[in-house]
């Protein structure tokens, strides 16, 4: 499965508030549905059978970074309010 690129086939689980500000990987590429024939080929060949189109993703997940920063800020406000 080392050749499998999840972001071509489905989005992420859960809610990523950072994706409102920075596009996550699955919003940067064209969706490719996983069909039963692709799954059969993968089982027969013993490897993921698709060759993906050329694409470039950022080296860092800025959407996740934004989410983490917002969580830290939110927790900081909550803690400050609790002890103020």
C-alpha positions in Angstrom: 0.0 0.0 0.0 3.0 2.3 -0.1 1.8 3.6 -3.5 -1.7 4.5 -2.1 -2.4 8.2 -2.0 -5.4 8.6 0.3 -6.1 12.3 -0.6 -7.0 11.3 -4.2 -9.8 9.0 -2.9 -11.4 10.5 0.2 -11.3 13.3 2.7 -10.2 13.2 6.3 -12.2 12.0 9.2 -13.4 14.6 11.7 -13.5 18.3 11.4 -10.4 20.3 10.7 -11.1 24.0 11.3 -7.8 24.9 9.7 -9.1 23.7 6.3 -11.3 26.8 6.3 -8.1 28.8 5.9 -5.7 26.5 4.1 -6.7 23.7 1.7 -5.9 20.2 2.9 -4.4 17.7 0.5 -7.7 16.1 -0.7 -9.0 19.6 -1.8 -5.8 20.1 -3.9 -6.2 17.2 -6.3 -9.0 15.7 -8.4 -11.0 13.0 -6.8 -10.5 9.4 -8.1 -13.1 6.9 -7.0 -12.0 3.5 -5.7 -14.0 0.9 -7.7 -14.3 -2.8 -7.1 -12.1 -3.5 -10.2 -9.3 -1.3 -8.6 -9.6 -3.3 -5.4 -9.6 -6.6 -7.3 -6.4 -5.5 -9.2 -4.8 -4.5 -6.0 -5.5 -7.9 -4.4 -4.3 -9.8 -7.5 -1.2 -7.8 -8.1 -0.3 -7.5 -4.4 0.3 -3.7 -4.7 -1.7 -0.6 -5.3 -2.4 -0.6 -9.1 -2.9 3.2 -9.8 -0.4 5.6 -11.2 -1.4 9.0 -10.0 -1.2 12.2 -12.0 1.7 14.6 -11.3 0.9 16.8 -8.3 2.6 18.9 -5.7 1.6 19.3 -2.1 3.1 21.7 0.4 5.8 20.1 2.6 3.8 21.1 5.7 0.2 20.7 6.6 -0.7 24.3 7.2 -4.3 23.5 7.8 -3.3 21.3 10.8 -0.9 24.0 12.0 -3.7 26.6 12.0 -6.0 24.1 13.8 -3.4 23.5 16.5 -2.7 27.2 17.0 -6.5 27.9 17.3 -6.8 25.1 19.9 -3.9 26.5 21.9 -5.3 30.0 21.8 -8.8 28.7 22.8 -7.3 26.7 25.7 -5.3 29.8 26.8 -8.4 31.9 26.9 -10.3 29.2 28.9 -7.5 28.8 31.4 -7.0 32.6 31.7 -10.8 33.0 32.3 -10.8 30.3 34.9 -8.0 31.9 37.0 -8.8 35.6 36.4 
